[in-house]
Amino acid sequence: MTPLQSTPTTALSVIMMPRDSNVYGTIFGGIILSYIDQSAFVEARRHGVHRWVTASVDRVDFKQPVYVGDVVRFVTCTTKTGSSSVVVDIKVEAERFDSGDHVIVTEATLTMVSVNANGKAIPFDGPPTVQARNAKG
């Protein structure tokens, strides 16, 4: 793996809704994990238009709760690259519904791997492997 520090980019921005909350009025950790996984995919895809899969969730630190109504941003940054994989750091920032304060609520690190149609790891610096969809006019 080669160390790399890409520019942090907002991969997703989501408003947290009541359907995503538990009985305490906070957002389920699994909801946040799902968005973290999607954000890592968005970051990995910047390296090549391939099938990207999550190879590992290397770290997740839940620091503060997320509440219904918070606008949550998933800010990604590639920190290492291999021939077929990238390591992505994700900072999850909540903009509090009631105050507008910005708080880092979760941090995570995931490893994403580019694979072919058979699930075999492939170099991500090659030509795109995802087939274009037929445009319907």
N, C-alpha and C positions, 0 to 999 in steps of 0.2 A: 504494500500500500504506500502511496505517495502522499505525504501531507499536503494539504491544499486548503486555502481559506477563501471561499467564494464570498461574494457580497450577499449579506442577509437580504432575503426577499420574502414578502408576505405571499405564502402559497395559498392560503384560504383565510376567509373572514366570515364568521358565522354568528348569528344571534341565537342565544340559547333560549329555548322554548320550554313551556311547562311539560310537554311530553317527554323531555330528556331528563327530568328531575326525579329524585327519590322523595321519600316521605319527609325529609328534613329541608326540602326546598333547594337543595344543591344538585348540581348536575352529576349524573353517574360517571364514575371514572372510565367506564367502558365506552361511553360516548366520546369522551376526550381522546381515548386511545384510538378509536376509529378515525377521528379527524387527524391525529398524529400520523397514522399509517398513510392516509390519503395525501397528507402534506409531503411526506417523504417520497411518495411516488411522483408528485408534481416536481419536486426538486431533482430527483433522479432523471426524469424525462428530459430535463434541460441538457443532459449529457448525451442523449441519443433517443431516437424514436424507436423504441424496442418494447418488448414485454418486460416490465420490471416487476420483480417479486420481492417481498420482504424476506430476507434471509435470517435476520435476527433483530430482536428488540434488545439492544445492548444495555439500555438504562432508561428508566422513567422515574422522575422525582416529582411527586405531587407536593407542591409547596403551600398552596392556599386553595380554598374552595372556589368553585365557579357557581354563580347564581343565575336563576332565571332572569332573563332580560339583559345579561351581560353580552357585549359584543366581544367575541373571542377571535384573536388573530393568531395564526400559526406561522411563525417566521422561521424560515429554513436557511441552512447554510451547509454546503458540502465541505467537509473537513479533511477527507482522505479519498483517494481514488486508487483502484487497482485496475486490472485489465478488463474485468467484467463486473466490478462492484464499486459502489460509492458508499461512504459513511456520511450520514446526514444528521446534523444537530437541529433540533426543533425547540424553539422557545415559544411557549404558549402565554400570550398576554391577554388579560381580560380588561376591557374598558367597562368599569362599573356602571350599571344602569342608573343607580341613584345619585352618584357623585361625579361621574366622568373620569375618576381616577384610573390610571393605567397601572396594572399590577402583573408581575410575572407569576403565573399560577402553577405552571408545570414546565419541566425541561426534560428532553428525551434525546436519545441517540439510537438510530436505526441503521442497519446495513441493508442496502438494496442491491439486487443482482439482476443483470440483464440476461434473459434466457430466450432460446428459440422456441418454436412451437411444441417441441418435445420436452421442454423444461430443462434443457442442458444449457449451462452457462456459456455465454458468448461474449466476445469483446464488444464493448459499447461504443468504441470509436469507429466502427465499421458503418456501412450503409444501413439505412433504416430497414428494420425487419417487420414492422407492422404494415400490413396491407392497407392500401387506401380503400375507403368505402366508395361504392359507386354513387355518384351524385345523381339525384333524381330531380328533374327540372320541372 
